[in-house]
Amino acid sequence: MELADLMRQTEGKTLEFKRDASSAGPILRTVCAFANTAGGTLLIGIEDRTGDVLGVADPLDTEERLASIIADGIAPTLVPDIELIPWRDTRVIAVRVYPGPSRPYRVTSGSAQPGAYVRIGSTNRIADDVLAAELARGARNEGFDEIPVPELEQDALDLDAAREALDSVRELRPRELKTLRLITEHQGREVATTGAVLMFGRNRLDQFPDAWIQVGRFKGCDKTTVIDSADLNEYPVRAIEHAIAFVTRNTSVAYEISGTRRLEVPEYPPVAVREAIVNAVVHADYSQRGAPIRIAIFDDRIEITSPGILVAGLTIADVLSGVSKLRNRVIGRVFREAGLIEQWGSGIQRMREACLTAGLGEPLIEEVATTFRVTLFATRTGARPLDALDEATLSTLRDTDGLSTREIAERINRTPRATRTRLQRLIEAGLVVEIGSAPNDPHRRYYVAEEPARYGRD
């Protein structure tokens, strides 16, 4: 472990600096929180405010004391790696903690308040009973939405709504209900799972009163004045579509003139809005009570907030790189079968790609208290630089009377599917326009836009 590599980072979810080991409480909270979430490294001998390397006066004695503090103050037993790192003429102690297999870990003694802690950003927060139970399920590799609901059988589900969501891609027979884990065996009976009730329960809000979406449009950049709002209580698949429609209705468009055609370009890339909302619904922690999924639209941004921190073992960096751990396996499986998601971990990347291609700022992804939030920004930072294949695509379209996806794919030597994805990005960037009579129009053609879109509010 190189100290210089660690010092290039800032304190956050997986890194914390401590001046010394004189107080057991802060050390126990941090180590416990690391073990319950994504792991991390605690560096003893570094000033946390300035980042100055002070070193440890008695490194061997301090190392032994740290081992005792952790062994005596956290249960179940936690054994981190403790390493002495040389720095000039002194030593820094690194306590490396891995996500523990026996979550939730709890502080049991010392000056810290007893309880299970989790890491949110660069802070340690005590977990309530609901969050502690979620940590325990994660350690057992169990999903909340897979839990059977003993008092509810198949007739508690609106199977017509389920067929509406799935019939176009999958026949919903009794066997399929089990395959999708909408129904499970429990004490010799077939009963509904929590995920089935969340998605298709006839009285779903009686069991889960916070399983809905709240949407609002606010004047300005804060929540002082509400312009438009709605409570979306429908089944999740329908609620997503209504949420997207609400965003569309409450955000502006740009107008682009291409020849004799006047085209509308949304303020926010539709794929980014859709991915952010679907992600919120699929990954929400429905075991939490007190807050629904919230979509807040301001003059300068959209905030999509869902209950629940990241699944244990994940960091924001992991999410941005495409790593995914599915909290809700039943909901995820149904959404995948319904074509609402493609592969685990790809949604965030598509959302970022769409925003950057459109010249928008990088989406902000963060944990706030015990929620997960995605913020899309309206401010445009300039068009994203084109790569060689983008240039080749535009060059192919120039001086033509429009080309089909297949024709473009043949000329740039890519598959039609990959070409469609690239064309969609160029369309959202205002560089390409598509003309057709319907989404599935076989005669749809693509053209180079004559001038870039101008964005602004009326």
N, C-alpha and C positions, 0 to 999 in steps of 0.2 A: 504494500500500500504506500503510494507516494503522497506526501503531505502537500506538495505543490499542486498535484492534480485536484485534491480535495479543496484546496484553498481558492481555486479558480471558480468554485461554485459559491452560490449564496445560500444562506440558511433557508431551509424550506422543509418540505414534507419528509425528506430522507437525510437531512443534515442539520446538526445543531452544534454550536460552539459554547463551551463553558470555560470561564476564567480559571476555576479550580474545582476541587471536589469537596469543599468544606461543608456543603449542605446536601444532605441525602435526598430531601424531598424533590427538588427539581430534576435530579438525576433519575430517580425512580419513575417519575411521571413520563419523562422522555423515553426511557428504555421501554417502559410498558406500552406507551403509545406506538413506538416503532414496531414492537412485536405484534400488536393488534392490527396494524394497517399494512404498510408496504416495506417494513424494515427501515434501516437507516444507520447512520454513523454519528456517534457523539464524540466530539473532539474536546478533550480536557487540556487546558493550557493555552486557550485562545480567547482573547477578549471578544465577547459576542457583539459589542456595539461597533468597535473599530476594526475587528479582524486582526488585531496585532497578535503576533505569536509571543506569548509570555513564557511558555514552557512550564514544566512541573518541577518543583524543587526536589522532591523525594519520589522519583518515579516508581521505584520498586515498592515502597510502602503504600503509595497511592494506588498502584495497580492491585495490591492485595486488599486494600480497603474497599475499592470499587467492587471487586468480586464478592466480598462479604455483604456489602450493602444490597447488591442485586439478588444474591442467593437468599438472603433473609427477608427481603422486603417485597418480593413478587411471587405470586403463586398462580398457576403451577410453576414448578421450577423452570427457570430460564437461564441458559448458559450461553452468553454472548462471547464473541471473540474479543479479547483484550490485547492490544498490541502497543508496544513502545516504539514511537517513530522518532528517529533522530532529527534534530533541527539545530544546525550550527553547534553551539556548545551546550544545548539543553535537550530535553525530550518532551514530546507531546504524546498523550495517551489517546488512542483511538478505541472506542467501544463499538464494535460492529454487531448490529442486531439484525437477525433475519426474521421474516414473517413466521410467527410460531404456529406449529401444528395443533396446539392445545388451546386456541383462543376460546373465550376471552381470558387474557392475562389480567391480573388485578394487583394493584398495590395494596399490601396488607399491613405494612408497618412503616416506620420512619415518619418524617415530618409532613409528608404529603397526605392529602385527604384520601382515605381508602376508596378503592373502586377501580373499574376498568377505564383506561384512557385510550383515546384515539388521536391520531395526528391529523390536523386540519391546517394545511399550509405550514407555517412555522410555529404553530401553537399546539398545545396539548389540551384536549377537552375530555371531561369525564363523560363516559357513555351512560345513557339511561338504560333501563331494563330492556326496552325494545331493541335498541342498537346492540346491546350485549347479546341478546338472543340471535340477532342477525349474524354477529361475529361467530357465534357457536355453530350456526347452521353452515356458514361458509367453511369452517374447519372440518365439519362432517361431510362436506361436499353435497349438501342438501339445499334445495331451492325453496323459498317461501311459497312460490306459486305451484310447487309440486305437492304441497301438503294436502291430504284428503280432508274434505269437509263432511264429517260423518252424518250430519243431519240432512244433507242435501243429496238427492239422487238425480238421475238423468233428467227427470221431468222438471227440475228446477232450472234447466238451461233452455234458452231460446234457440233451438236448433235451426229454425228458419234463418235467424241472424247469422249463425255459424255457416250455414250453407251459402248465404249471400256473400260472405267473405271468402269462401273457399271453393264454391262450385265451379268457377271458371277454370280452376287448375287441379282440383282434386275432388273426387266423389266422396261425400261424407256418409260413409256407412258405419254401422256399429263398431266394426273392427277398427275403422279409422279414428273413432273417438278415443279408443285405447292407445293407438299408435301415437296420436298427438298428445296423449296424457290429459285429455279433457275429462276422461273417466278413468278411475283406478280402483283396484281391489282394496277393500278395507274390512277386515274382520268378516270375511265371507260374503260381503256385499259389494256391489258396484256403486260407487259414490262419485260425486263431482270433485275435481281438484280446485284448489284456490285459484289457480290461473283460469280455469274454465268459468268460475263464478265472476272473476274480475272482467273477463271479456264478454261473456254471454249470459250471465246470471239474470233471470227475470227480475229479481229483487236485489241486484248487485250492490246498490248503494245502501241497503239495509245492513249488509255484512261489511261493506267497505265504504263508509260515508265520504272518504276523501279521494276516491278513485274517479275523479272527473277533471276537466280542464277549465281553468278560469282564464279568460282572455280580456285584455283591456287596451284601449288606445288613449294615451295621455297627451295633454297639451304641453309642449316644451320638452324639457329633459328631466323632469321629475314627476312624482305622482300626485302633485297638488290638485290638478284639474283633470277629471275623466271626461273624455269626449265620447267614447263608445265602449261598451262592455257586454259580455255575455258569459253565461255559465253553460258549459257544454257537458250535459249529463248522459249523452247517448253512449252506446257501446263504443269502445275505443276506436275501432276501424272507422266508424262513421264520424266520431268526434275529431279524428285527425283531419279528415277532409273538410269539416266545418271550420276547424281552426285555421287551416291553410286559406280557406275562403275569407275568413275574417282578416287575416294578415294582408291578403291581396286587396281587400276592400279599403283597408286603412293605411296603405302605403302608396307612394306616388309612382308615376311612370315617366319615362323619358320618351321623346318622340324622335324617330329617325326617318329621314326621307331617303328612299332608295328609288331613284328614277321617278316614276309617277306614284309610287307606293308610300304610304305613311304608316310606319310600323311603331308599335308600342313596345318599350323595353322596361321591364319591372325594375323598381329601385333596388330590390334585393334579388339575387339569383334564385329562381324558384326551387332548384335542386337543393340549395343551401337551407332554405326555409323548411322544406319538406324533411330533409335529413335530420335537422335539429329537433323538429317536433316528434318525428318517429322515434328518434333516439331517446327522447325524454320519456315517451310512453313505454318503450320496451325495457329500459333500464331503471325505471323508478323503483324505489323501495316502498312497496305497498304495505309493508308491515308498520310503517310509521303512521302516526295519526296526527291530525292538526293542520295539514296543508295539502291542497291539491297540486297538480301541475299548473304552473302559471306562465302565461305568455304576455309580456308587457311591451307595448310598442311606444317608443318615444320619437321625438323629431330626429334624433341622431343615431338611434340604435333599436334593436329588438333583443329583449332578454327572455330566454326560455329556461325556466327553473323547475327542476323536478326533485322530489324528496329522496334523500339517500346520498351518502358519500360514495366514493369509488369502492368497488369490491376489494376486499383485502388482498394485498399483493400488487395492486396496480397504482401507478403514479400518472400524473398528467402527461409526462413525457412518454409513457407507455401508450397512452390513448392516442396521442398525436402521431406516434409511429405506426399505429394500426394494430397494436396488441389489444385484445379484448377478452374479457371474462364475462360470460352472460349470467346476470343475476337471476333473471326470470326465464327459465328454459321452456316452459310451456308457452308463454306469450311469444318468446322469440321463435319457437318452432312454428307456431301458427302464422306469425307475421311473415316468416320466410316462405311458407307454403302459399300464402296469399300474394306473394310478390312485393310486399312492402319493404323488405330488406333483402339484400343479396347475400353477402358473406359477413361473418362476424368481423367487426373492426374496420370495415371499409367505409361506413357512413361518415365518420368524422373526417376522413381524408377527402371524400368527395365534396363535403361541405367546404373545407378549407380551399380545395382546388377551385371550386366555383367562385368563391369570394375573391381569391387572388387573381384569377383569370379576368374577372370583371373589373379589376382595379380597385377593389375594396380593401380596407384594412384587414389584417389577420384577425379571424374570430378569436375572442377571448374565452378560454375554457378554464373553469375554476371550481373549487369547492368553497361554498359559503355556508358557514355554520354546519348544519347537517344536510345540506342540499348540494346539488350539482347544477351548475349554470353554464349555459352557452350564450354569448353575446355576439350578435352580428352588427357590424357598424355600417352606417350609410356613407360615411366620408370616403371619398374616392382618392386614392393615393397615386393614381396614374396607372396606365395599362401595364399588365404584367409582360415582361420581355417574352418574345416568341422564340420557341426553339426551332431547330432546323426542320422538323416535320410540320410544325405549324406553318412555317414559311412555304414549304413545299405544297401544302394543302391550298394556301391562298394563291400561290403561283399557278396551280392547276386550275383553279376556278376563274382566274383572270382571262378576259377576252373569250369567254364562252357564253353560251346562252343558257347557262345553268347545267349542273350535272347531278345525277342521282348518287346515292350513297355508294352503290356498287361500282359505278364508274370512277368515283373518286378513290375508292379503296384499291381498285386495280392500278390506278396511276401512281399512288403513293406506296403501293406494295404492302398494304395492311389488310386485316380482315374487316369485313363490313361492321362487325360489332365494335372493334377498336376505332374504326373511322367514325361511327356514330357518336361515340363518346367524345372524340376530339372535336367534331363539328359542333356538338352541344356547347363545349367550352368556348369555342370561337363565336358562336351565336350570342352567348351570354356576355362576352366581351364586346359585342357590338361590331365585330369584324366580318361576320358572315350572317346572311339572312336565309331563311328557308321559306319556300312557297309551296303550298299544297292545299288541298280542299279539306283534309281531315288528317288526324295523326297517322292513320294507316294508309294514306293515299299512295299507291304504287308509283305515281307520277311526280311525287314530291321532288323538288329541285333546290339546289343550294347555289347561292350567288355571293360574290364579295360585296360587302356593304360599301356604299359610295362615300359615306362620311361617318365618323364615329358619333355615338349617341351623346346627348347632353343631358345631364341629370340635374334635377332641382325640384323644389316644391312649388306648388301653385300658391 
